[in-house]
Amino acid sequence: MTSQHPDQASPNHLPASADGPGPASRSAGAGRGGAPLTVGIEEELLLVDPVSRAVSPQGPEVALSVAGELGGRVGTELSRYQVELRTDPHTGLAAAGDQIRASRAALVRAAARHGLRVASSGTPVFGQASPLPVTPGPRYARSVATFRALDDEQSTCACHIHVGLPDTRDAVKVSNHLRPWLPTLTALAANSPYWAGQDTGYDSWRATCWGRWPVAGPPPYFESTAHFDELVQGLVEAGAVMDRSGLYWDIRPSHHVPTLEVRVADAALTAGDTVLLAALVRALTTSALQALRTGEPAPRPAPEMLRAACWRAARDGLAGDGIDLVTGRLVPQTDLVERLLTRVAPALRRHGDLDLTREQWARLRAEGNGAERQRAAFRRRSSLHDVVDYVVSVTSPG
């Protein structure tokens, strides 16, 4: 599940999903005196049986067993197949990457004590059951009652990036500036080609599944903070979301902590993939704030074209063409990534992340995004078991 169903008190007093005040978002605030904006990261991971390679519904038990080591940096999700990891807020991405690796390693050890493995993939390769095995708790039960069969597919896993922005007015305006880049981030982060033992033909099947929810995908263009508030209130009153924490847009200002949350990405295969995403999201946010200061208007692509561009990116990933939202024409998706990197290069340089980003992007161009790497694992012996084993091996190597 993608952190959209937080429970007020999950079993054994474990934190639920990171819509609650987890470390990734709790104290993240904008940098002062020119300091980089803080970044907090949430990752949802799957537990798998090492023999069948199917997902295993022991998430609450595994999370509890590692809670003494990770504290508030681990929690449960709606699906019992999942565990969520969270970082503290960081200004340095090297430290964030180190914490991601350490937390993944701790979770791997805890899962091993239960005879299980950990896989970071946007969707399970095998073993999705219906109805979904749901983590106990009143909020999760309310979600199932409200959204019904939609919850049955929600063993999908995402990576969420929180960037410290304490002013909701800034967060809403920055959201407008980030919207056109959502397809490019989707293509970069796509890591969910398989579902129920089949190749879906999509690089991000998670994003495609997620589009079925009543409030999901690219957010609207907000005319003002009042427009945002009025729309959210209307959606709550209409029952399309349970409350403000149930806004499932790809970008959303937090309703209770001082962050802007970008939720477009699949759970990443490796910590390096996650760090690249975090660097780009923070740089895009910093660039948007600069645009606000200089009065540069936010691009305003037609909602239909933005939605189509997101669909195309989820289907074809980095290897295909994407929609140029300025011209409406198809261009190689890698060209759109290069355009993004050019746009955010000054912010990356300011944060000290330019070399890291260039290195990670060069690696991604050579190896492919997560979906391409999963398919490469399959092609070696035409074995989906090999896919699961590969994902497990790179989730926390060593």
Secondary structure, DSSP 8 states (H G I E B T S, - for coil): --S----SS-GGG---STTSS-HHHHT----STT----EEEEEEEEEE-TTT--B-S-HHHHHHHHHHHHGGGEE--SBTTEEEEE---BS-HHHHHHHHHHHHHHHHHHHHHTT-EEE--SS-SS---SS--B--SHHHHHHHHHHGGGGGG----EEEEEEE---HHHHHHHHHHHGGGHHHHHHHH--B-EETTEE-S-SBHHHHHHTTSSSEES----SSHHHHHHHHHHHHHHTSSSSGGG-EESEEE-SSSSEEEEEEEE--SSHHHHHHHHHHHHHHHHHHHHHHHHT-------HHHHHHHHHHHHHHGGGSEEE-TTT--EEEHHHHHHHHHHHHHHHHHHHT-HHHHHHHHHHHHHH--HHHHHHHHHHHHT-HHHHHHHHHHHHS--
